[in-house]
Amino acid sequence: MDLFRARAIPALIAVLAAPGAHATCDALNGTYRYESMAPVEGRPRYLSDLTLGPERRKLMVSEGGPARVQGLGAEQPRSRPKVTHLAATGTLAAVARGATIEFRDAQGKALATIGIGDGWACKDDALERDAERTAGLGENIRTEHVHERLARTGGELVYTESVMTIEPVVGKPKRTDVRFASAKPKG
């Protein structure tokens, strides 16, 4: 392989730049508790909320079958299955464009390793991504700009989501912080 011809230069640049592409995000690497430190908007948050894909099913067990579908005029509340989360910790490892999380149960058995999705980039020791989405129903459709940030603060993993409605324009962004405690004390 000739690394000095014109065709090889873009590949050579990519190879030389790759080790530094996410090196600063190694500060995020660590083992964190699976459940957030405090409920957010009245419900607990989990590290698995950061992941995508069918592998997430390995992290929980549902009892009672699927939720029953009822008509719009039904007076009975919907029944939901009872969900038991199996994971106790998640070990985050920064990769070139994002991170993977290895989930383990309370006995230390590995349950699954799942990526956090596409579009992440390392900026100042944190992973960040931006996206636009459409939300709402009927005539109340809106376009939102979503900024997500994953950073380590004082040993905690902090996931921040900032949502700004850009069409129709509405006030300040809504910000949500979810904190996950370190699972291993510093020694």
C-alpha positions in Angstrom: 0.0 0.0 0.0 1.4 3.4 -1.0 0.6 6.0 1.5 2.2 8.9 -0.4 0.1 9.0 -3.5 -2.6 11.6 -3.9 -5.4 9.0 -3.5 -4.0 7.9 -0.2 -3.9 11.4 1.4 -7.6 11.6 2.6 -7.3 8.1 4.1 -4.1 9.0 5.8 -5.6 12.2 7.3 -8.6 10.2 8.6 -6.3 7.6 10.2 -4.1 10.2 11.9 -7.1 12.3 13.1 -9.1 9.3 14.4 -7.3 8.8 17.8 -7.9 12.4 18.8 -11.5 12.6 17.6 -13.0 11.4 20.9 -10.0 11.3 23.2 -11.3 14.1 25.4 -14.6 12.3 25.9 -12.8 9.5 27.7 -13.7 11.5 30.8 -17.2 10.2 30.5 -16.1 6.6 30.8 -17.2 5.0 34.0 -19.8 2.8 35.7 -23.0 4.5 36.8 -26.2 3.4 38.6 -28.9 2.3 36.3 -31.7 4.5 37.9 -31.4 8.2 38.1 -30.8 9.9 41.4 -34.2 11.6 41.5 -37.4 11.2 39.5 -37.9 13.7 36.6 -41.4 15.0 35.9 -42.8 12.4 38.4 -41.2 9.3 36.9 -37.9 7.5 37.4 -35.4 7.7 34.5 -33.0 4.9 33.5 -29.7 4.7 31.6 -31.5 2.6 29.1 -33.6 5.7 28.1 -30.4 6.9 26.4 -30.2 3.8 24.1 -32.1 2.6 21.1 -33.0 -0.7 19.6 -34.5 -4.1 20.4 -31.6 -5.0 22.7 -33.3 -2.9 25.4 -35.8 -5.7 26.0 -33.0 -7.7 27.7 -32.9 -5.1 30.4 -36.5 -5.6 31.7 -39.2 -8.1 32.3 -42.9 -7.3 31.7 -45.5 -9.1 33.8 -49.2 -9.1 32.9 -49.1 -9.1 29.1 -49.4 -6.2 26.8 -51.6 -3.2 27.6 -55.3 -3.6 26.7 -56.4 -1.2 23.9 -59.7 0.5 24.7 -61.9 2.8 22.7 -62.0 6.6 23.1 -65.1 6.5 25.3 -63.9 3.8 27.7 -64.4 4.7 31.4 -61.9 2.2 32.8 -58.2 3.2 33.0 -55.8 1.4 30.7 -54.0 -1.5 32.2 -50.3 -1.5 31.9 -47.9 -4.4 32.4 -45.7 -4.4 35.5 -42.2 -3.8 34.4 -39.2 -5.0 36.4 -35.8 -3.6 35.5 -33.0 -6.1 35.6 -30.0 -3.8 35.3 -28.3 -2.3 38.3 -25.4 -0.5 36.6 -24.2 0.6 33.2 -20.6 1.1 32.1 -20.3 3.9 29.6 -17.5 3.8 27.0 -17.0 6.7 24.6 -16.5 5.7 21.0 -15.7 7.7 17.9 -19.3 9.1 17.5 -21.1 8.5 20.7 -20.9 5.8 23.3 -21.9 2.3 24.2 -23.3 1.2 27.6 -22.7 -2.2 29.0 -25.6 -3.1 31.4 -25.1 -5.5 34.3 -27.5 -6.9 36.9 -26.9 -6.7 40.7 -24.8 -9.8 40.6 -22.5 -8.4 38.0 -23.8 -10.5 35.1 -23.6 -8.7 31.7 -27.1 -8.3 30.2 -26.5 -6.3 27.0 -24.2 -3.7 25.4 -26.1 -1.0 23.5 -25.1 2.2 21.7 -26.7 5.6 22.4 -27.5 6.3 18.8 -26.1 8.5 16.0 -25.3 12.2 15.7 -23.2 12.6 18.8 -20.0 14.6 18.7 -17.4 15.3 21.4 -17.2 18.9 22.6 -15.3 20.0 25.7 -15.2 16.7 27.5 -19.0 16.1 26.7 -21.0 14.4 24.0 -23.6 16.6 22.3 -26.1 16.3 19.5 -28.7 18.5 17.9 -31.9 17.5 16.0 -35.2 18.8 14.9 -38.5 17.0 15.4 -42.1 17.4 14.8 -44.5 17.0 17.8 -48.1 17.6 18.6 -51.4 16.4 17.2 -54.0 17.8 14.8 -53.8 21.5 14.5 -51.3 21.8 17.4 -48.3 20.6 15.4 -45.0 22.2 16.3 -41.4 22.0 15.2 -38.8 21.6 18.0 -35.1 22.0 18.2 -33.6 19.5 20.6 -30.1 19.8 22.1 -28.8 16.9 24.1 -25.6 16.9 26.2 -24.0 14.0 28.2 -21.3 15.2 30.6 -19.6 14.1 33.8 -19.9 16.5 36.7 -18.4 15.7 40.1 -18.4 11.9 39.4 -22.0 11.9 38.2 -23.2 11.4 34.6 -25.5 14.2 33.7 -27.9 14.0 30.7 -29.3 17.4 29.7 -32.1 17.9 27.1 -33.1 21.3 26.0 -36.2 21.6 23.8 -37.0 24.9 22.0 -40.2 25.2 20.0 -39.1 27.0 16.8 -42.4 26.9 14.9 -44.6 28.5 16.1 -42.1 30.5 18.1 -42.7 30.0 21.9 -40.7 31.5 24.7 -37.7 29.9 26.4 -36.4 26.4 25.9 -37.6 23.6 28.3 -34.6 22.1 30.0 -34.4 18.7 31.7 -31.4 17.4 33.7 -31.1 13.7 34.6 -28.3 12.7 37.0 -26.8 9.2 37.4 -24.6 8.5 40.4 -21.3 6.8 40.1 -21.5 3.1 40.9 -18.0 2.8 42.1 -16.5 5.2 44.8 -13.2 6.7 43.9 -10.5 5.0 45.8 
